[in-house]
Amino acid sequence: MEDSSMYHPSEEIKNEANVKEYEKLYKYSIENREKFWEEQAEELEWFKKWDKVLDDNNKPFYKWFVGAKTNIIHNAIDRHLKTATRNKLAVIWEGENGDLRTFSYHALDREVSKMANVLKSMGVKKGDIVTIYMPQIPEQIFAMLACAKIGAAHSVVYGGFSAEALLERIRDAQSRVVVTADGGFRRGKPTPLKSIINEAIEMCSVVDVVITVKRTGEEVFMRNDRDYWYHDLVNLPIASPKCETEVMNSDDMLFLLYTSGSTGKPKGLVHTHGGYSVYTSTTHRMVFDVKPYDRWWCAADPGWITGHSYIVYAPLINGSTMFMYEGAPNHPYPDRWWKMVEKYGITILYTSPTAVRGLMRYGESWVNRHDISSLRLLGSVGEPINPEAWKWYYRVVGKEKCPIMDTWWQTETGGLMLTPLPITPLKPGSATRPFFGNEFAVVDENAQEVKSGEKGSLVIKNPWPGMAVTIHNDEDRFVETYWKKYEKQGWYHPGDAARKDEDGYYWIIGRTDDVIKVSGYRLGTAEIESALVSFDDIAEAAAIALPHELKGNAIHVYAILKAGLSGSRELEVKVKNHVAEVMGPIAKPESVTFVDKLPKTRSGKIMRRVLKARALGEDEGDLSTLEE
Ligand code: WT7
């Protein structure tokens, strides 16, 4: 799997990089972790500085910048209004239909303030959680920033999720107010976001206000006592373009973001104002090497952590100009992305292996139609990038002059954890080495480091400012999931298998728990299985991941039908559609196989690894616990 070839950055890149040397600064950051992070925190403005950099008295509930007063919006917007950045473009947005909207920092401040005042007028207060369910339009970002500004937390639910998934998240967050849109455009078609919201809140009594932004102009159902058009509200005198930024404690909740785990219930990970500001902006500045002249494009959805950290917060804190695109990469033609790179002069592009593979499939002539020489740096995130895709990205998109930052991190970590810097010699498929302040290891079940080149569990040995502080409503699960396994050592356990080579480079293999990565999206087998058994004809089911050329992994399902029923092609299609409906289109299974029995342990747990080994024709391994 490993590719031994090394790709060295040019002298030009090395000379211009924001960080010119790794080893010395890394050593310093490990030996003086708190001092290192304090120095990074000094780059930002604070209403009041910290009494203590790190409070580790109540592990694993670490607190960063204790006693400090801040608000991420002060650093992302307010402080820029006092400098020339005020008139710089903050956001360039292109709709799938070609609409173009731009906002300077000055204009962004006005839009965010208006939305903040609208939220306030609906009774949103400091500490409330607002659910945001939107397409990729500027108002999605305004809504997030508006919440933060008034001290409310946001819970962004990805626009591809179904009514049920949405409902579960609204309930857990107890969101009284939801911000949405009538829809967005995807491959030329409007997506029915508002009707999904309507369906979801039909089933619960938590929500009493829905604010809807008009995007597609499609007809939607609005209930008089609950639904408001944003364009009506924003024209009222209450929606003044001036709004005070709320003073927050460093460890007050900025947002919660749900992600899949090994059990059925999604986890609402909590991130805070202080530590998260410092961690995301530092990694963005050092790894992505942002300069005042850059045009930064993180082609993720703001609905995922990548979007929260590197579309919204880090670029704004660093005063960058960011680009955001609404729709599909191949609409109307497979050169859409490259056309936009050329048109807007994008200098840094951060995307996922699955997007690279998708565009690679159309061939390089689509890329070569455009002058994309403005690009100087590339990035990858979400799953391991296969060397073939890496090399295509490097050669065809980067023209062999743009280093690729393959960044390993998670919703839980808040920001980049294993990553190269522009000066780092690269190996295709390796996320290289730890970011400053972080110590990693690959260990066995007994917390012993495995030999170099051997497979083991990835662990992080230290706290860092971007780390999630807990799971909303479930502290025990936070401890159980991430800290229990290496409790004695006090290590964080991300749930990934990895190898470390002789050069100290890390190679991520994949998840060790029941989490499946499909096109970089994280799905729990338990969630898929519970969607399956909610289908009338199915008695029991198991979901596994098998390699897929484009998606990285695809979901394959084994289902036992209720007595007396037999499987058919037709039923297979119905089951697939059912899962897509319950969980959202990303969870649609690749195949459904009807079986009489599932391999189980004597205690009744489904042995997914046995199903997987059989499907791949591999050795089934230790079967001693398999029930006869
Ligand atoms: C899981 C976290 C971080 C934003 C997007 C994903 C996998 C992530 C890489 C990478 C290999 C990667 C891991 C991780 N992953 N980046 N560069 N190389 N694997 O966030 O949805 O929380 O998923 O994604 O398995 O645990 P997420």
Boltz pocket constraint, residues with backbone or C-beta under 6 A from the ligand:
constraints:
  - pocket:
      binder: B
      contacts: [[A, 259], [A, 305], [A, 306], [A, 380], [A, 381], [A, 382], [A, 383], [A, 384], [A, 385], [A, 406], [A, 407], [A, 408], [A, 409], [A, 410], [A, 411], [A, 412], [A, 431], [A, 494], [A, 495], [A, 496], [A, 508], [A, 510], [A, 511], [A, 517], [A, 520], [A, 521], [A, 522]]
      max_distance: 6.0
